[in-house]
Amino acid sequence: MAPAPGSGLRRKGAAGPGSGSLRQALRRAWQEKHRVLVAPQYTGLVAAWLCLAEVGVTHWVIHGVAYTEIDWKAYMDEVEGVVNGTFDYTQLKGDTGPLVYPAGFVYIFLGLYYITSRGTNIRLAQYLFAALYLVTLLLVFRIYSRTRKVPPYVFFFMCCASYRIHSIYILRLFNDPVAMAILFLAVNLFLEERWSWGCCFFSLAVSVKMNVLLFAPGLLFLLLWRFGLPGTIPKLSLCALLQVVLGLPFLLENPAGYVTRSFDLGRQFLFKWTVNWRFLPEEVFQHRAFHLALLAAHLGALGLFALHRWHRSEGSLLSLLKDPAERKSPPQPLTANHILTLELAMEARAGQPGGHGLEEALVRASPGRVALGRPRRPGGAQWLFGSFPHTGLG
């Protein structure tokens, strides 16, 4: 039987509309190819390609660039003391000096101690930190996708083209990346209005390295803006409770030793490790008046930002203490850009990467400071955070 008129055309044309739509989509993508690297709406696409590229880059770095031992062995020595039953923080030390990080650091690196055969399997540790690096990138890219402010081409320079960031994560195995990954997770939770969970992870980041406290003033401002003092107190209590729970085994053994070692503001910063203040004579750098001036400048900058940049409503700063429903003018909703601008401004005010910021000002201005055996790396957490151009600090 002869086919019905036109049936053959229909069979041939059945795939026509679909293939035509695909061709049109490809044509549009090609026509807009110049926008992929500059339009924020393509953040997800560019981020996906960069993460895939970073898998290859990190593999090449691990196998092609020599590992440099700085702190990893000291970390393993410190947590090995806990394995051996020592819970007195004053007795925990490595080959570069005493343990000076809070309890969260101990638990996380204790896990790494066992996974890496008591810290001897460096190659496995490098791969674990490479995975942590990729997770951190995903968290940072997710933050970018919420802001829709940064052109995607910037991402290449903050990851694939950055020797510094690969060195920190993969070639040095510092504890800074662990703290900052947890902090970025907390920021993502804040952006999703998960404030209680965000505070938990913020406190967990602090328990890995005290430098994360540099972000605390910004978080406090956001909590007061969002909840007022009555709603902020439970969130801060949650942060404090987590610190107590994590440190409990050490607090029961020697509470004063744990607090003074893990949150020590009495450490001496050596002139040979500074970057931003290298132009100063060493006697000026070491002078107490200079330390107090740094601290005063930082606190003054925070005050100016709080008055003229962050708080722009009709009420005074004291109005933030009230419940939002009781304020004269209802607070504006917190946007992703507002949250990030405020939190990243904390780091900008605290100090440029590689220099000595609020942490140093606090340490050096505190009485009774002592020099520790551990050599100080430039900048701590702000050194790492500044390695990502999204902070605007580099």
Backbone hydrogen bonds, N-H to C=O, Kabsch-Sander energy under -0.5 kcal/mol:
donor,donor_aa,acceptor,acceptor_aa,energy
7,S,4,A,-2.5
8,G,4,A,-0.5
10,R,6,G,-2.0
11,R,7,S,-2.4
12,K,8,G,-2.3
13,G,9,L,-2.3
14,A,10,R,-0.6
14,A,11,R,-0.8
15,A,12,K,-0.5
16,G,13,G,-0.6
19,S,15,A,-2.3
20,G,16,G,-2.6
21,S,17,P,-2.3
22,L,18,G,-2.2
23,R,19,S,-2.5
24,Q,20,G,-2.2
25,A,21,S,-2.5
26,L,22,L,-2.8
27,R,23,R,-2.4
28,R,24,Q,-2.5
29,A,25,A,-2.7
30,W,26,L,-2.5
31,Q,27,R,-2.4
32,E,28,R,-2.1
33,K,30,W,-1.2
35,R,32,E,-2.1
36,V,32,E,-0.7
36,V,33,K,-0.7
38,V,35,R,-0.9
39,A,35,R,-3.0
42,Y,39,A,-2.2
43,T,40,P,-1.9
46,V,42,Y,-2.4
47,A,43,T,-2.9
48,A,44,G,-2.1
49,W,45,L,-1.9
50,L,46,V,-2.4
51,C,47,A,-2.4
52,L,48,A,-2.0
53,A,49,W,-2.3
54,E,50,L,-2.6
55,V,51,C,-1.2
56,G,52,L,-1.0
57,V,53,A,-2.3
58,T,54,E,-3.0
59,H,55,V,-1.6
60,W,56,G,-2.3
61,V,57,V,-2.5
62,I,58,T,-2.5
63,H,59,H,-1.8
64,G,60,W,-2.8
65,V,61,V,-2.0
68,T,171,L,-2.1
69,E,67,Y,-0.5
70,I,68,T,-0.5
71,D,172,R,-0.5
75,Y,71,D,-2.7
76,M,72,W,-2.3
77,D,73,K,-2.4
78,E,74,A,-2.3
79,V,75,Y,-2.3
80,E,76,M,-1.8
81,G,77,D,-1.1
82,V,78,E,-0.7
83,V,79,V,-1.9
84,N,80,E,-2.0
85,G,82,V,-1.8
86,T,81,G,-2.5
87,F,85,G,-0.6
89,Y,87,F,-0.8
91,Q,88,D,-2.2
92,L,89,Y,-1.0
93,K,91,Q,-0.6
94,G,97,G,-3.1
97,G,94,G,-1.1
99,L,92,L,-2.5
104,G,207,S,-0.5
105,F,102,P,-0.8
105,F,207,S,-1.9
106,V,102,P,-1.0
107,Y,103,A,-2.1
108,I,104,G,-2.3
109,F,105,F,-2.6
110,L,106,V,-1.7
111,G,107,Y,-1.7
112,L,108,I,-1.7
113,Y,109,F,-1.8
114,Y,110,L,-1.7
115,I,111,G,-2.5
116,T,112,L,-2.3
117,S,114,Y,-1.3
118,R,113,Y,-2.5
119,G,113,Y,-0.9
120,T,116,T,-0.8
120,T,117,S,-1.2
121,N,116,T,-2.6
122,I,120,T,-1.6
125,A,121,N,-1.9
126,Q,122,I,-2.5
127,Y,123,R,-1.9
128,L,124,L,-2.2
129,F,125,A,-2.3
130,A,126,Q,-2.1
131,A,127,Y,-2.2
132,L,128,L,-2.1
133,Y,129,F,-2.2
134,L,130,A,-2.0
135,V,131,A,-2.3
136,T,132,L,-2.4
137,L,133,Y,-2.3
138,L,134,L,-2.2
139,L,135,V,-2.2
140,V,136,T,-2.5
141,F,137,L,-3.2
142,R,138,L,-2.1
143,I,139,L,-1.6
144,Y,140,V,-2.2
145,S,141,F,-2.4
146,R,142,R,-1.1
146,R,143,I,-0.6
147,T,143,I,-1.4
148,R,144,Y,-2.3
153,Y,37,L,-2.4
154,V,151,P,-1.9
155,F,152,P,-1.6
156,F,152,P,-0.5
156,F,153,Y,-0.7
157,F,153,Y,-0.6
157,F,154,V,-0.7
158,M,154,V,-1.1
159,C,155,F,-1.0
159,C,156,F,-0.6
161,A,156,F,-2.3
162,S,159,C,-1.7
163,Y,161,A,-0.8
166,H,162,S,-1.2
167,S,163,Y,-2.4
168,I,164,R,-2.3
169,Y,165,I,-2.1
170,I,166,H,-2.5
171,L,166,H,-1.1
171,L,167,S,-0.6
172,R,167,S,-1.0
174,F,168,I,-1.3
179,A,175,N,-1.8
180,M,176,D,-2.6
181,A,177,P,-2.3
182,I,178,V,-1.8
183,L,179,A,-2.0
184,F,180,M,-2.7
185,L,181,A,-1.8
186,A,182,I,-2.1
187,V,183,L,-2.4
188,N,184,F,-2.2
189,L,185,L,-1.9
190,F,186,A,-2.3
191,L,187,V,-2.3
192,E,188,N,-1.0
193,E,190,F,-1.8
194,R,189,L,-2.8
195,W,193,E,-1.0
198,G,194,R,-2.5
199,C,195,W,-2.4
200,C,196,S,-1.9
201,F,197,W,-2.2
202,F,198,G,-2.3
203,S,199,C,-2.5
204,L,200,C,-2.0
205,A,201,F,-2.3
206,V,202,F,-2.1
207,S,203,S,-1.8
208,V,204,L,-0.5
208,V,205,A,-1.1
209,K,205,A,-1.8
212,V,209,K,-1.6
213,L,210,M,-2.4
214,L,211,N,-2.3
215,F,212,V,-2.2
216,A,213,L,-1.6
219,L,215,F,-2.0
220,L,216,A,-2.8
221,F,217,P,-2.2
222,L,218,G,-2.2
223,L,219,L,-2.6
224,L,220,L,-2.5
225,W,221,F,-2.4
226,R,222,L,-2.5
227,F,223,L,-3.2
228,G,223,L,-0.7
228,G,224,L,-1.5
229,L,321,L,-1.4
231,G,227,F,-0.9
232,T,228,G,-1.6
233,I,229,L,-2.1
235,K,231,G,-0.7
236,L,232,T,-2.5
237,S,233,I,-2.5
238,L,234,P,-1.9
239,C,235,K,-1.8
240,A,236,L,-2.4
241,L,237,S,-2.9
242,L,238,L,-2.1
243,Q,239,C,-1.6
244,V,240,A,-2.0
245,V,241,L,-2.7
246,L,242,L,-2.6
247,G,243,Q,-2.0
248,L,244,V,-0.7
248,L,245,V,-0.8
250,F,247,G,-0.8
251,L,247,G,-2.8
252,L,248,L,-2.6
253,E,249,P,-0.7
254,N,250,F,-2.7
258,Y,254,N,-2.3
259,V,255,P,-2.3
260,T,256,A,-2.4
261,R,257,G,-1.6
262,S,258,Y,-2.8
263,F,259,V,-1.7
264,D,261,R,-0.8
265,L,263,F,-0.6
268,Q,370,V,-1.5
270,L,268,Q,-0.5
273,W,270,L,-1.4
274,T,271,F,-1.4
275,V,354,G,-0.7
278,R,275,V,-1.2
280,L,277,W,-1.5
284,V,281,P,-0.6
285,F,281,P,-2.2
286,Q,282,E,-2.1
287,H,284,V,-1.1
290,F,287,H,-0.5
291,H,287,H,-1.4
292,L,288,R,-2.4
293,A,289,A,-2.1
294,L,290,F,-2.1
295,L,291,H,-2.1
296,A,292,L,-2.6
297,A,293,A,-2.6
298,H,294,L,-2.2
299,L,295,L,-2.5
300,G,296,A,-2.5
301,A,297,A,-2.3
302,L,298,H,-2.3
303,G,299,L,-2.2
304,L,300,G,-2.3
305,F,301,A,-2.5
306,A,302,L,-2.6
307,L,303,G,-2.1
308,H,304,L,-2.7
309,R,305,F,-2.3
310,W,305,F,-2.8
311,H,306,A,-1.3
312,R,310,W,-0.8
319,S,316,S,-1.3
320,L,317,L,-1.8
321,L,318,L,-1.6
322,K,319,S,-1.2
326,E,323,D,-2.3
327,R,323,D,-0.5
327,R,324,P,-1.0
335,T,333,P,-0.5
339,I,335,T,-2.4
340,L,336,A,-2.4
341,T,337,N,-2.6
342,L,338,H,-2.0
343,E,339,I,-2.3
344,L,340,L,-2.8
345,A,341,T,-1.5
346,M,342,L,-1.1
347,E,343,E,-1.0
348,A,344,L,-2.2
349,R,345,A,-2.6
350,A,346,M,-1.6
351,G,347,E,-1.4
355,G,352,Q,-2.1
357,G,355,G,-0.5
358,L,350,A,-1.6
361,A,357,G,-2.6
362,L,358,L,-3.1
363,V,359,E,-2.5
364,R,360,E,-3.4
365,A,361,A,-1.6
366,S,362,L,-0.9
366,S,363,V,-0.6
369,R,366,S,-0.6
370,V,266,G,-4.5
377,R,375,P,-0.5
380,G,377,R,-0.5
382,Q,379,G,-1.1
383,W,379,G,-0.7
383,W,380,G,-0.6
384,L,380,G,-1.5
385,F,381,A,-3.1
386,G,382,Q,-2.2
387,S,384,L,-1.8
388,F,385,F,-1.4
391,T,388,F,-2.1
392,G,389,P,-1.5
